[in-house]
Amino acid sequence: MSTSAPTKAFASTGDLEPKTVTFAELAPGAYAYTAEGDPNTGIIVGDDGVMVIDAQATPLMAEDVIAKVRTVTDKPIKYVLLTHYHAVRVLGASGYKADHIIASRDTYDLIVERGQQDYESELGRFPRLFQGADSIPGLTWPTIVFENHMTLWLGKTRVEIMQLGRGHTKGDTVAWLPDSKVLFSGDLVEFGATPYTGDAYLQEWPATLDALAALKPEKLVPGRGEALTTPELCAQAITETKEFLTAMYGAVAEARAAGAGLGDAFTQARAALEPRFGRWVIFEHCLPFDVSRAFDESGGIRDPRIWTADRDREMWAALQA
């Protein structure tokens, strides 16, 4: 009597090593909270208050961001801006006790449609990123919802909050400081980190990156990876993100057009991508979800399907087989 081998756990469930946090000033009043490829948070300190960009995954984890902010200012945290809806970015928002939580209309709609499923899916996949999950009071609900573009003033500091196109999700939002040319990109741009594209619009994302490049940022806080402090590094991060997306989607679409199923498309895409991108952080974690979305989109499924904990496991088991 034979028994089947157990399915391997998600790559991310074994990623338990703590990361070193860096808190750096990029321009007067503009800061980056980064942690060796874990999700980044941006901070803008204006004349009369503070904006936090992406909240971390739990109120407990938000406490460390607040502690870093308090090393540079005692001004109140007035705003939390959500660059998109993913749980790892938004569920810590209540910890800041901000006056307002800002999100795009598309991000709000995604929270309504799939916020709870995303929370359960992400928590199961990447437990280290949800330290103190029992401190989460529930889904994060924006109090200010905008469409396309809004300008917010922190005293004399002008913050342009914009949707420049679909990419990582349909609700992607960036914050732009035009006076200091600092861009907070959310997960539209990564640096040395593998883009997660499970909820992406892969054929539209490159054009959105072109719109970011047209801003000509001189400093940039990506979704993951170290903060970028020169125009050349900003351009490099945008270009490399675009090159990964193009190569990944192209490999999967080519495999599907040749009649490959999801498993074979994954094998072919992995072989094509690993030599150049395999050392990027969370490569093994993201690639199954990336390929799954690319397989769907190249087959005509325009809008990303909802990830649930059950769908995660089914997809993972199919690829292991």
BAFI-3210 file (N, C-alpha, C; in Angstrom, 3 decimals, decimal comma, padded with zeros to 6 digits):
// residues 321
n [1|2|3|4|5|6|7|8|9|10|11|12|13|14|15|16|17|18|19|20|21|22|23|24|25|26|27|28|29|30|31|32|33|34|35|36|37|38|39|40|41|42|43|44|45|46|47|48|49|50|51|52|53|54|55|56|57|58|59|60|61|62|63|64|65|66|67|68|69|70|71|72|73|74|75|76|77|78|79|80|81|82|83|84|85|86|87|88|89|90|91|92|93|94|95|96|97|98|99|100|101|102|103|104|105|106|107|108|109|110|111|112|113|114|115|116|117|118|119|120|121|122|123|124|125|126|127|128|129|130|131|132|133|134|135|136|137|138|139|140|141|142|143|144|145|146|147|148|149|150|151|152|153|154|155|156|157|158|159|160|161|162|163|164|165|166|167|168|169|170|171|172|173|174|175|176|177|178|179|180|181|182|183|184|185|186|187|188|189|190|191|192|193|194|195|196|197|198|199|200|201|202|203|204|205|206|207|208|209|210|211|212|213|214|215|216|217|218|219|220|221|222|223|224|225|226|227|228|229|230|231|232|233|234|235|236|237|238|239|240|241|242|243|244|245|246|247|248|249|250|251|252|253|254|255|256|257|258|259|260|261|262|263|264|265|266|267|268|269|270|271|272|273|274|275|276|277|278|279|280|281|282|283|284|285|286|287|288|289|290|291|292|293|294|295|296|297|298|299|300|301|302|303|304|305|306|307|308|309|310|311|312|313|314|315|316|317|318|319|320|321]
n.u [000,850|000,642|001,462|000,701|003,032|003,350|001,885|003,937|004,424|003,323|005,847|006,198|005,286|007,353|009,082|010,338|012,199|013,104|013,177|015,450|014,703|014,710|014,714|014,460|015,220|014,239|013,847|013,235|010,906|009,938|009,812|011,001|009,999|011,406|012,044|013,978|012,808|010,303|006,865|006,744|006,404|005,413|006,088|004,926|005,732|004,148|003,462|001,444|000,727|000,824|001,106|000,592|001,579|000,384|-000,319|000,836|000,316|-001,016|-002,434|-000,599|001,870|001,847|002,532|005,313|005,994|004,857|006,457|008,901|008,185|007,800|010,358|011,088|009,098|006,458|004,005|000,504|-000,755|-002,571|-003,635|-004,096|-003,069|-004,141|-002,569|-003,542|-005,761|-004,848|-004,520|-002,164|-001,269|-003,214|-004,617|-003,564|-004,372|-006,073|-004,480|-003,168|-004,907|-005,846|-007,254|-008,455|-008,872|-007,710|-008,617|-008,754|-011,729|-011,939|-010,338|-011,844|-014,137|-013,056|-012,391|-014,956|-015,850|-013,982|-012,416|-012,465|-011,991|-009,452|-007,966|-008,100|-006,840|-004,230|-003,242|-003,023|-001,076|001,259|002,313|004,232|004,108|001,953|002,108|000,813|-001,868|-004,254|-004,834|-006,137|-009,000|-010,905|-012,030|-010,508|-011,926|-012,195|-012,445|-012,375|-012,974|-011,745|-011,796|-009,710|-007,975|-006,686|-005,837|-004,024|-003,284|-000,750|-000,384|001,912|002,818|002,344|000,505|000,032|-002,357|-002,913|-004,467|-002,989|-003,372|-004,202|-002,660|-000,911|-003,232|-006,685|-007,121|-004,866|-002,895|-000,885|001,317|002,526|005,051|005,400|007,117|009,480|009,930|009,443|008,295|005,800|005,101|003,592|002,790|003,068|005,630|008,553|011,670|014,310|012,687|010,196|007,465|004,117|001,483|-001,053|-003,535|-003,612|-003,591|-002,170|-001,545|-002,003|-000,386|002,375|002,023|001,058|003,312|004,924|003,633|004,287|007,054|007,143|006,739|009,245|010,631|012,822|013,380|012,212|009,828|009,414|007,041|008,145|011,501|014,578|014,565|014,800|017,203|018,201|017,705|018,487|018,360|015,648|014,575|015,700|014,403|011,726|011,993|013,012|010,944|008,983|010,216|010,262|007,489|006,745|008,308|007,402|004,590|004,698|006,000|004,155|001,837|002,774|003,242|000,647|-000,657|000,514|-000,732|-000,269|-001,071|-001,876|000,096|002,295|002,762|003,597|006,001|007,513|007,591|008,924|011,449|012,275|012,414|013,899|016,820|017,419|015,736|015,435|016,735|015,528|013,680|010,996|010,472|009,889|007,541|005,756|005,621|003,898|001,311|001,536|001,879|-000,527|-002,408|-001,514|-001,977|-004,751|-005,415|-004,256|-005,872|-008,227|-009,638|-010,530|-010,820|-009,340|-009,755|-011,213|-009,051|-009,140|-008,633|-009,067|-008,866|-006,208|-004,855|-005,713|-004,656|-001,921|-001,478|-002,058|000,054|002,243|001,822]
n.v [-001,188|002,158|005,515|008,932|011,626|014,182|017,402|020,178|022,917|026,361|028,507|030,840|030,296|029,226|031,307|032,815|034,355|037,252|040,639|043,330|046,617|049,695|053,177|055,992|059,326|060,804|063,199|066,576|066,052|063,696|060,255|056,837|053,668|050,699|047,150|045,010|043,794|043,147|044,407|047,881|051,107|054,445|057,794|061,058|064,120|066,965|070,523|070,649|068,112|064,493|062,102|058,689|056,178|053,313|050,827|048,719|045,310|044,745|046,253|045,990|045,829|048,330|049,884|049,930|051,430|053,877|054,432|054,942|057,213|058,967|059,538|061,633|063,549|065,093|065,623|065,180|062,104|062,405|061,330|058,223|056,673|054,370|052,413|050,293|047,425|045,148|042,903|042,849|045,391|047,066|046,350|047,172|049,741|050,868|051,168|053,615|055,586|057,683|060,712|060,390|057,851|057,193|056,206|054,963|054,900|052,483|050,828|050,840|049,518|046,998|046,150|045,823|043,779|041,644|041,797|040,375|037,704|038,021|038,774|036,367|034,631|035,774|035,762|033,041|032,339|033,814|034,013|035,359|038,039|038,992|039,785|039,680|039,235|038,994|041,508|042,840|044,602|044,092|044,446|047,151|050,270|052,874|056,413|058,612|058,690|058,758|059,619|058,985|061,395|063,438|066,358|067,033|069,018|069,294|071,511|073,566|071,641|069,981|067,259|065,061|062,787|059,971|057,965|056,336|054,384|050,918|048,061|046,414|046,048|046,896|049,241|050,776|053,253|056,163|058,315|061,554|063,884|066,829|069,010|068,073|065,918|063,252|059,964|057,769|054,616|052,368|048,912|049,012|049,416|047,565|046,766|044,797|042,839|040,393|041,054|040,689|039,344|038,313|039,528|041,188|043,437|042,545|043,194|045,888|047,034|047,698|050,142|051,792|051,940|053,383|055,841|056,514|056,745|059,000|061,052|061,538|060,834|061,607|060,476|057,460|055,401|052,109|049,332|047,060|046,426|048,336|051,885|054,304|056,541|058,158|059,662|057,842|055,304|055,217|055,128|052,713|050,854|051,066|050,262|047,623|046,358|046,480|044,899|042,365|041,835|041,839|039,751|037,580|037,453|037,138|034,646|032,879|033,330|032,509|029,789|028,932|029,459|027,536|025,317|024,405|023,378|024,754|023,805|023,042|025,495|026,949|025,600|026,163|028,979|029,441|028,368|030,163|032,578|032,316|032,441|035,212|036,550|034,981|035,372|037,475|038,696|036,827|035,345|032,575|032,420|034,204|033,447|031,187|032,324|034,499|033,302|031,925|034,009|035,207|033,113|032,971|035,589|035,643|033,833|035,130|035,943|038,730|040,230|039,806|036,720|035,955|035,323|032,785|031,091|028,378|028,258|029,022|026,768|024,730|025,551|025,514|022,812|021,661|022,628|021,503|018,873]
n.w [000,000|-000,938|-000,015|-000,513|-000,871|001,619|001,115|000,523|002,772|002,406|001,124|002,564|005,139|006,530|006,873|009,293|010,566|012,377|011,139|010,483|011,289|009,526|009,825|008,096|007,028|004,058|002,792|003,886|006,360|005,200|005,477|005,642|006,651|006,793|006,351|005,561|003,213|004,124|004,361|003,663|005,293|004,841|005,958|006,448|007,694|008,456|008,911|010,804|011,511|011,012|008,393|007,822|005,629|004,511|006,801|008,242|009,453|011,837|014,818|016,922|015,576|014,452|016,601|016,727|014,492|015,273|017,475|016,202|014,727|016,822|017,564|016,004|015,904|017,805|016,852|016,088|014,686|011,983|009,638|007,969|005,103|002,757|000,433|-001,002|-000,735|000,641|003,382|004,903|004,728|005,779|008,138|010,529|010,974|012,927|015,134|015,059|015,733|014,164|012,744|010,257|007,756|004,617|001,349|-002,033|-004,098|-005,484|-003,881|-001,517|-002,472|-002,982|-000,396|000,622|-001,076|-000,853|001,421|003,933|003,171|002,089|004,345|005,885|004,125|003,791|006,427|006,932|005,075|005,645|008,467|010,076|009,445|010,766|013,515|016,732|015,979|017,297|018,143|016,165|015,359|013,456|010,030|008,216|007,686|005,407|006,042|004,464|001,102|-002,138|-005,652|-008,261|-007,810|-005,228|-003,374|-000,498|002,297|004,633|006,707|005,280|003,605|000,665|-000,406|-002,936|-003,781|-005,577|-008,121|-010,621|-012,418|-013,012|-011,450|-009,259|-007,776|-008,504|-007,207|-006,691|-005,141|-004,973|-003,129|-003,504|-003,193|-004,459|-004,123|-002,972|-004,525|-003,763|-003,835|-002,760|-003,360|-002,770|-003,453|-006,179|-007,075|-006,505|-004,848|-005,334|-004,454|-004,912|-006,959|-005,860|-007,546|-007,447|-007,396|-009,536|-012,406|-014,987|-017,654|-017,720|-015,793|-016,555|-018,030|-016,034|-014,444|-016,191|-015,998|-013,377|-013,637|-015,224|-013,460|-012,512|-010,028|-007,310|-004,904|-003,430|-001,880|-001,947|-002,145|-000,993|000,045|000,195|000,893|-001,721|-002,826|-004,832|-008,091|-010,060|-008,820|-008,273|-010,875|-011,664|-009,961|-010,798|-013,464|-013,184|-011,816|-013,799|-015,755|-014,552|-014,391|-017,086|-018,114|-016,577|-017,093|-019,866|-020,142|-019,004|-020,551|-023,040|-022,549|-021,963|-024,385|-025,915|-025,067|-022,488|-019,159|-015,879|-014,048|-015,699|-016,913|-014,716|-014,095|-016,405|-016,348|-013,950|-014,505|-016,456|-015,071|-012,713|-012,967|-013,150|-011,280|-009,042|-006,614|-005,401|-002,613|-001,175|-003,482|-003,863|-002,431|-003,743|-006,455|-007,198|-006,885|-008,560|-011,086|-011,257|-011,446|-013,832|-015,593|-015,513|-016,483|-019,023|-020,172|-020,520|-018,264|-016,916|-014,498|-011,307|-009,582|-006,372|-003,703|-001,366|001,773|001,294|-001,508|-001,823|-000,719|-002,428|-004,916|-004,300|-003,671|-006,149|-007,722|-006,418|-007,055]
ca.u [000,000|001,460|000,870|001,214|003,881|002,600|002,074|004,801|003,768|003,681|007,204|006,170|005,011|008,624|009,870|010,036|013,284|012,791|013,906|015,967|013,961|015,433|013,857|015,374|014,654|014,591|013,783|012,632|009,557|009,561|010,542|010,708|010,122|011,640|012,462|014,620|011,912|008,935|006,104|007,219|005,476|005,922|005,638|005,091|005,548|003,863|003,514|000,425|000,368|001,565|000,408|001,217|001,205|000,330|-000,470|001,273|-000,731|-001,748|-002,198|000,631|003,002|001,792|003,174|006,732|006,035|004,591|007,651|009,903|007,706|007,975|011,758|011,327|008,053|005,353|002,767|-000,473|-000,946|-003,915|-004,128|-003,502|-003,393|-004,024|-002,245|-004,426|-006,619|-004,326|-004,579|-000,858|-001,059|-004,298|-005,315|-003,010|-004,719|-006,705|-003,465|-002,663|-005,932|-005,821|-008,547|-009,057|-008,235|-007,974|-008,433|-009,469|-013,028|-011,725|-009,861|-013,011|-014,987|-012,398|-012,564|-016,321|-016,022|-013,087|-011,508|-012,404|-011,321|-008,033|-007,405|-007,927|-005,857|-002,882|-002,835|-002,606|000,101|002,461|001,993|005,178|003,750|000,764|002,427|-000,275|-003,088|-005,428|-005,084|-006,897|-010,405|-011,775|-011,605|-010,268|-012,855|-011,807|-013,385|-012,344|-012,832|-011,574|-011,736|-008,641|-006,937|-007,020|-004,708|-004,164|-002,248|-000,321|000,195|002,438|003,269|001,327|000,556|-000,838|-002,768|-003,328|-004,557|-002,418|-003,651|-004,249|-001,411|-000,910|-004,671|-007,375|-007,255|-003,545|-002,796|000,447|001,426|003,600|005,427|005,984|008,176|010,733|009,995|009,443|007,156|005,444|004,474|002,934|003,339|003,275|007,075|009,334|013,110|014,946|011,630|009,348|006,096|002,986|000,541|-002,232|-004,747|-003,115|-003,955|-000,796|-001,333|-002,099|000,604|003,516|001,672|000,990|004,705|005,376|003,089|005,113|008,359|006,983|006,862|010,684|010,939|014,223|013,403|011,055|009,603|008,681|006,248|009,133|012,868|015,111|014,178|015,667|017,615|018,694|016,861|018,908|017,811|014,198|014,344|016,059|013,350|010,555|012,334|013,154|009,599|008,345|010,845|009,767|006,095|006,695|008,876|006,542|003,345|005,027|006,310|002,925|000,967|003,345|002,999|-000,787|-000,985|001,015|-001,543|000,133|-001,930|-001,291|001,310|003,392|003,056|004,395|007,345|008,216|007,832|009,952|012,742|012,638|012,594|014,783|018,206|017,561|014,930|015,267|017,300|014,692|012,952|009,672|010,299|009,205|006,185|004,888|005,524|002,687|000,166|001,777|001,608|-001,961|-003,111|-001,138|-002,664|-006,144|-005,555|-003,938|-006,990|-009,404|-010,298|-010,039|-010,751|-008,793|-010,651|-010,949|-008,272|-009,589|-007,701|-009,259|-008,308|-004,749|-004,385|-005,980|-003,667|-000,583|-001,430|-001,998|001,402|003,174|001,613]
ca.v [000,000|003,358|006,766|010,097|012,504|015,340|018,646|021,140|024,134|027,578|028,953|031,938|029,871|028,941|032,535|033,244|035,149|038,683|041,512|044,569|047,790|050,942|054,364|056,954|060,540|060,910|064,628|067,180|065,617|062,467|059,152|055,471|052,591|049,515|046,008|043,910|043,111|043,113|045,568|049,196|052,176|055,797|058,800|062,461|065,027|068,321|071,564|070,495|066,728|063,414|061,094|057,373|055,564|051,868|050,820|047,444|044,291|044,653|047,391|045,766|046,206|049,780|050,530|050,166|052,582|055,068|054,700|055,577|058,563|059,794|059,969|062,819|064,560|064,788|066,065|064,093|061,361|062,801|060,573|056,986|056,465|052,990|052,366|049,278|046,803|043,907|042,879|043,121|046,837|047,912|045,945|047,858|051,162|051,347|051,444|054,988|056,496|058,851|061,362|059,887|056,811|057,586|055,163|055,174|054,241|051,096|050,098|050,651|048,481|045,709|045,757|045,322|042,553|040,524|042,108|039,316|036,542|038,353|038,694|034,968|034,056|036,273|035,305|031,653|032,198|034,537|034,341|036,274|039,423|039,333|039,710|040,234|039,240|039,139|042,934|043,383|044,683|043,767|045,081|048,600|050,991|054,265|057,493|059,497|057,912|059,674|059,034|059,437|062,331|064,455|067,091|067,222|069,885|069,182|072,837|074,008|070,468|069,521|065,833|064,652|061,399|059,727|056,696|056,555|053,221|049,627|047,308|045,432|045,847|047,934|050,447|051,270|054,681|056,646|059,650|062,268|065,192|067,478|069,958|067,353|064,828|061,960|059,141|056,593|053,892|051,112|047,733|049,185|049,313|046,842|046,884|043,579|042,022|039,854|041,559|039,780|039,741|037,476|040,341|042,242|043,645|042,432|043,873|047,333|047,477|048,414|051,526|052,521|052,224|054,488|057,075|056,834|057,203|060,346|062,017|061,726|060,889|061,621|059,553|056,586|054,338|051,043|048,502|046,244|046,744|049,542|053,176|054,691|057,896|058,908|059,473|056,644|054,140|055,232|054,644|051,295|050,070|051,049|049,446|046,209|045,849|046,297|043,776|041,133|041,638|041,526|038,421|036,573|037,319|036,616|033,217|032,130|033,443|031,661|028,392|028,646|029,443|026,272|024,220|023,977|023,625|025,630|023,230|023,155|026,918|027,334|025,051|026,901|030,348|029,411|028,159|031,386|033,723|032,093|032,911|036,643|037,077|033,996|035,819|038,509|038,194|036,212|034,779|031,288|032,650|034,927|032,953|030,410|033,226|035,307|032,487|031,628|035,171|035,366|032,054|033,421|036,782|035,293|033,031|035,956|036,321|040,102|040,664|038,738|035,956|036,156|034,308|032,360|030,124|027,109|028,351|028,998|025,402|023,955|025,944|025,062|021,362|021,345|022,903|020,508|017,603]
ca.w [000,000|-001,035|000,486|-001,230|-000,069|002,102|000,389|001,201|003,259|001,698|001,423|003,520|006,506|007,182|006,945|010,659|011,136|012,495|010,226|011,063|010,816|009,269|009,768|007,474|006,435|002,648|002,495|005,076|006,668|004,488|006,095|005,218|007,636|005,969|007,161|004,834|002,301|004,650|003,883|004,094|005,666|004,634|006,925|006,071|008,834|008,019|009,930|011,838|011,741|010,375|007,596|007,708|004,354|004,748|008,252|008,783|009,457|013,106|015,717|017,677|014,734|014,285|017,743|016,440|013,587|016,087|018,284|015,336|014,442|018,021|017,678|015,184|016,077|018,716|016,207|016,023|013,442|011,554|008,492|007,469|003,695|002,305|-000,991|-001,574|000,266|001,206|004,842|005,493|004,656|006,281|009,355|011,690|010,921|014,155|016,146|014,980|016,256|013,286|012,489|009,026|006,953|003,231|000,336|-003,295|-004,203|-005,882|-002,710|-000,651|-003,052|-002,808|001,000|000,733|-001,852|-000,546|002,523|004,940|002,584|001,954|005,688|006,273|003,212|004,081|007,749|006,817|004,227|006,075|009,852|010,723|009,177|011,545|014,934|017,525|015,171|018,159|018,390|015,034|015,762|012,322|008,790|008,239|006,812|005,165|006,384|003,296|-000,126|-003,264|-006,987|-009,170|-007,355|-004,241|-002,800|000,942|002,841|006,031|006,812|003,995|002,850|-000,275|-000,708|-004,032|-003,606|-006,960|-008,828|-011,948|-013,248|-012,332|-011,443|-008,176|-007,622|-009,269|-006,396|-006,304|-004,846|-004,606|-002,536|-004,210|-002,645|-005,643|-003,791|-002,721|-005,511|-003,069|-004,217|-001,974|-004,480|-002,437|-004,121|-007,618|-007,302|-005,505|-005,101|-004,842|-003,869|-005,962|-006,948|-005,695|-008,601|-007,375|-007,573|-010,417|-013,808|-015,458|-018,926|-017,501|-014,815|-017,138|-018,364|-014,772|-014,074|-017,040|-015,420|-012,208|-014,119|-015,780|-012,356|-012,296|-008,592|-006,882|-003,766|-003,602|-000,907|-002,618|-001,258|-000,281|-000,321|000,823|000,326|-002,830|-002,471|-005,986|-009,280|-010,793|-008,139|-008,495|-012,235|-011,695|-009,309|-011,678|-014,636|-012,821|-011,545|-015,107|-016,452|-013,953|-014,776|-018,509|-018,317|-015,956|-017,851|-021,184|-020,055|-018,731|-021,715|-024,098|-022,188|-022,102|-025,816|-026,464|-024,560|-021,156|-018,019|-014,865|-013,485|-016,659|-017,074|-013,549|-014,254|-017,450|-015,898|-012,913|-015,164|-017,170|-014,182|-011,575|-013,100|-012,894|-010,180|-007,979|-005,334|-004,803|-001,459|-001,343|-004,824|-003,780|-001,919|-004,674|-007,832|-007,501|-007,011|-009,755|-012,271|-011,286|-011,988|-015,238|-016,336|-015,656|-017,324|-020,410|-020,655|-020,710|-017,004|-016,791|-013,101|-010,457|-008,727|-004,942|-003,007|-000,047|002,353|000,597|-002,859|-001,652|-000,509|-003,639|-005,912|-003,866|-003,814|-007,574|-008,246|-005,864|-007,769]
c.u [000,886|000,708|001,488|002,051|003,066|002,897|002,962|003,992|004,140|005,088|007,204|005,914|006,287|009,528|009,579|011,108|012,892|013,692|014,350|015,260|014,916|014,417|014,727|014,609|015,154|014,657|013,161|011,177|009,098|010,445|010,088|010,979|010,215|012,207|012,881|013,662|010,527|008,186|006,568|006,061|006,155|005,347|005,922|004,775|005,357|003,921|002,586|000,020|001,138|000,604|001,245|000,678|001,456|000,602|000,226|000,056|-001,559|-001,510|-000,933|001,851|003,014|002,500|004,654|006,899|005,835|005,807|008,743|009,477|007,974|009,438|012,025|010,264|007,050|004,015|001,799|-000,478|-002,388|-004,505|-003,367|-003,991|-003,152|-003,707|-003,052|-005,050|-006,010|-004,165|-003,268|-000,531|-002,040|-004,809|-004,711|-003,478|-005,294|-005,685|-002,973|-003,641|-005,962|-007,217|-009,244|-008,201|-008,674|-007,731|-009,167|-010,819|-012,871|-011,217|-011,000|-013,887|-014,376|-012,484|-013,952|-016,428|-015,232|-012,150|-011,379|-011,692|-009,824|-007,330|-007,118|-006,873|-004,439|-002,383|-002,349|-001,323|001,368|002,306|002,950|004,795|002,522|001,037|001,313|-001,572|-004,331|-005,722|-005,876|-008,378|-011,387|-011,243|-011,410|-011,189|-012,415|-012,891|-013,402|-012,075|-012,766|-011,607|-010,671|-007,572|-007,491|-005,732|-005,002|-002,990|-002,004|000,399|000,626|002,898|002,136|001,554|-000,450|-001,091|-003,466|-003,488|-004,076|-002,634|-003,665|-002,895|-001,483|-002,340|-005,360|-007,462|-005,965|-003,473|-001,355|000,314|002,673|003,803|006,113|007,129|009,512|010,922|010,192|008,154|007,013|004,563|003,578|003,548|003,328|004,741|007,679|010,812|013,807|013,964|010,673|007,950|005,089|001,905|-000,740|-003,535|-004,518|-003,842|-002,635|-000,548|-001,412|-000,974|001,789|003,206|001,541|002,391|005,288|004,871|003,854|006,466|008,288|007,005|008,321|011,013|012,434|014,451|012,135|011,015|008,788|007,830|007,103|010,512|013,294|014,613|015,241|015,948|018,232|017,734|017,200|018,341|016,294|013,861|014,646|014,944|012,113|010,813|012,390|011,799|008,884|008,927|010,407|008,349|005,986|007,199|007,959|005,268|003,622|005,284|005,041|001,998|001,466|003,066|001,524|-001,178|-000,532|000,277|-001,187|-000,970|-001,200|000,025|002,497|003,762|003,901|005,832|008,142|008,534|008,937|011,343|013,209|013,038|013,694|016,215|018,384|016,908|014,856|015,818|016,492|013,900|011,533|009,414|009,492|007,774|005,269|004,631|004,295|001,449|000,302|001,398|000,114|-002,752|-002,774|-001,828|-004,122|-006,259|-005,259|-005,005|-008,294|-010,153|-009,760|-009,841|-010,262|-009,873|-010,244|-010,132|-008,922|-008,561|-007,838|-008,662|-006,780|-004,241|-004,584|-004,951|-002,301|-000,445|-001,331|-000,606|002,415|003,036|002,302]
c.v [001,238|004,537|007,918|010,946|013,696|016,574|019,582|022,339|025,299|028,012|029,989|031,485|029,535|030,147|033,197|034,121|036,624|039,510|042,782|045,758|048,966|052,075|055,511|058,139|060,661|062,357|065,262|066,755|064,345|061,314|057,812|054,521|051,307|048,395|044,835|043,110|042,846|044,362|046,881|050,102|053,502|056,744|060,178|063,307|066,433|069,302|071,267|069,057|065,777|062,561|059,821|056,724|054,067|051,581|049,672|046,549|044,247|045,919|047,225|046,178|047,704|050,501|050,815|051,323|053,871|055,431|055,373|057,009|059,479|060,162|061,246|063,899|064,109|065,259|064,899|063,405|061,588|061,894|059,260|056,817|054,999|052,981|051,301|048,495|045,624|043,995|043,280|044,612|047,640|047,578|046,514|049,285|051,680|051,724|052,878|056,005|057,815|059,442|060,750|058,791|057,037|056,393|055,564|054,462|052,780|050,256|049,834|049,510|047,092|045,229|045,170|043,931|041,380|040,774|040,988|038,083|036,791|038,271|037,242|034,282|034,485|035,782|033,866|031,461|032,740|034,978|035,340|037,738|039,881|039,145|040,387|040,297|039,407|040,587|043,584|043,424|044,267|044,445|046,580|049,275|052,436|055,235|058,584|058,631|058,893|058,892|059,750|060,298|063,217|065,105|067,326|068,055|069,546|070,488|073,307|072,846|069,947|068,054|065,545|063,150|060,985|058,246|056,948|055,372|051,958|048,937|046,187|045,058|046,888|049,249|051,154|052,787|055,015|058,003|060,308|063,622|065,968|068,415|069,275|066,163|063,455|061,227|057,971|055,733|052,745|049,981|047,827|049,042|048,509|047,030|045,683|042,645|041,604|040,461|040,433|040,243|038,924|038,209|041,446|042,309|043,716|043,157|045,393|047,873|048,197|049,863|052,380|052,860|053,338|055,825|057,478|057,383|058,630|061,428|062,390|061,846|060,878|060,764|058,713|055,567|053,257|050,264|047,602|046,614|048,069|050,807|053,632|056,185|058,690|058,723|058,194|055,376|054,069|054,664|053,155|050,432|049,962|050,139|047,967|045,589|045,545|045,093|042,440|040,836|041,189|040,111|037,334|036,349|036,709|035,121|032,391|032,166|032,557|030,188|028,039|028,559|028,148|025,062|023,734|024,250|024,479|025,085|023,363|024,615|027,424|026,850|025,843|028,334|030,383|029,248|029,422|032,513|033,536|032,599|034,393|037,092|036,158|034,411|036,938|037,913|037,805|035,690|033,484|031,449|033,211|034,183|032,079|031,295|034,092|034,524|032,175|032,796|035,373|034,323|032,434|034,571|036,460|034,396|033,796|036,328|037,693|040,524|039,519|038,039|036,141|034,986|034,037|031,379|028,775|027,150|028,356|027,562|024,545|024,265|025,379|023,555|020,961|021,559|021,920|019,178|017,610]
c.w [000,000|-000,468|-000,265|-000,301|000,404|001,273|001,185|001,662|002,357|002,100|002,540|004,951|007,260|007,333|008,288|011,278|011,232|011,591|010,953|010,438|010,621|009,167|009,299|006,918|005,009|002,184|003,740|005,257|005,992|004,963|005,523|006,368|006,830|006,837|006,285|003,951|002,849|004,193|004,508|004,500|005,390|005,674|006,358|007,298|008,288|009,170|011,094|012,093|010,854|009,546|007,582|006,439|004,457|006,222|008,978|009,038|010,734|013,919|016,553|016,862|014,460|015,427|017,480|015,469|014,383|016,922|017,458|014,997|015,629|018,283|016,897|015,357|017,126|018,135|016,071|014,670|013,015|010,480|008,349|006,036|003,342|000,811|-001,729|-000,423|001,005|002,718|005,487|005,510|005,502|007,672|010,636|011,851|012,232|015,222|016,160|015,566|015,477|013,140|011,285|008,410|005,513|002,310|-000,929|-003,248|-004,576|-004,712|-001,735|-001,175|-002,889|-001,357|001,220|000,117|-001,293|000,631|003,542|004,404|002,462|003,302|006,059|005,412|003,588|005,432|007,702|006,040|004,860|007,534|010,494|010,534|009,958|013,040|015,739|016,750|016,033|018,522|017,258|015,411|014,675|011,078|008,994|007,229|006,635|005,620|005,325|002,077|-001,299|-004,574|-007,803|-008,498|-006,253|-003,754|-001,327|001,430|004,305|006,366|005,437|003,106|001,979|-000,602|-001,816|-003,904|-004,894|-007,270|-010,253|-012,882|-012,422|-012,410|-010,429|-007,783|-008,506|-008,497|-006,066|-006,222|-004,500|-003,933|-003,102|-003,552|-003,758|-005,310|-003,555|-003,646|-004,850|-003,433|-003,255|-002,874|-004,053|-003,238|-005,639|-007,991|-006,158|-005,837|-004,480|-004,172|-004,977|-005,887|-006,725|-006,668|-008,580|-007,606|-008,599|-011,742|-014,569|-016,773|-018,791|-016,629|-015,461|-017,499|-017,111|-014,278|-014,937|-016,505|-014,165|-012,645|-014,643|-014,702|-012,093|-010,806|-008,335|-005,647|-003,877|-002,474|-001,610|-001,625|-000,396|-000,795|000,269|000,129|-000,665|-002,748|-003,606|-007,155|-010,034|-010,154|-008,296|-009,868|-012,342|-011,098|-010,193|-012,882|-014,296|-012,466|-012,859|-015,836|-015,869|-014,439|-016,229|-018,774|-017,762|-016,776|-019,226|-021,165|-019,858|-019,944|-022,854|-023,813|-022,388|-023,577|-026,475|-025,907|-023,175|-020,141|-016,994|-014,331|-014,422|-016,901|-015,910|-013,692|-015,282|-017,022|-014,852|-013,529|-015,871|-016,230|-013,142|-011,784|-012,778|-011,594|-008,965|-006,634|-004,699|-003,643|-001,865|-002,756|-004,762|-003,288|-002,998|-005,966|-008,092|-007,700|-008,267|-011,020|-012,380|-011,871|-013,466|-016,103|-016,558|-016,659|-018,787|-021,021|-020,737|-019,446|-016,609|-015,342|-012,225|-009,642|-007,258|-004,410|-001,648|000,495|001,647|-000,801|-002,805|-001,592|-001,752|-004,721|-005,556|-004,051|-005,282|-008,151|-007,668|-006,590|-009,130]
res [m|s|t|s|a|p|t|k|a|f|a|s|t|g|d|l|e|p|k|t|v|t|f|a|e|l|a|p|g|a|y|a|y|t|a|e|g|d|p|n|t|g|i|i|v|g|d|d|g|v|m|v|i|d|a|q|a|t|p|l|m|a|e|d|v|i|a|k|v|r|t|v|t|d|k|p|i|k|y|v|l|l|t|h|y|h|a|v|r|v|l|g|a|s|g|y|k|a|d|h|i|i|a|s|r|d|t|y|d|l|i|v|e|r|g|q|q|d|y|e|s|e|l|g|r|f|p|r|l|f|q|g|a|d|s|i|p|g|l|t|w|p|t|i|v|f|e|n|h|m|t|l|w|l|g|k|t|r|v|e|i|m|q|l|g|r|g|h|t|k|g|d|t|v|a|w|l|p|d|s|k|v|l|f|s|g|d|l|v|e|f|g|a|t|p|y|t|g|d|a|y|l|q|e|w|p|a|t|l|d|a|l|a|a|l|k|p|e|k|l|v|p|g|r|g|e|a|l|t|t|p|e|l|c|a|q|a|i|t|e|t|k|e|f|l|t|a|m|y|g|a|v|a|e|a|r|a|a|g|a|g|l|g|d|a|f|t|q|a|r|a|a|l|e|p|r|f|g|r|w|v|i|f|e|h|c|l|p|f|d|v|s|r|a|f|d|e|s|g|g|i|r|d|p|r|i|w|t|a|d|r|d|r|e|m|w|a|a|l|q|a]
***
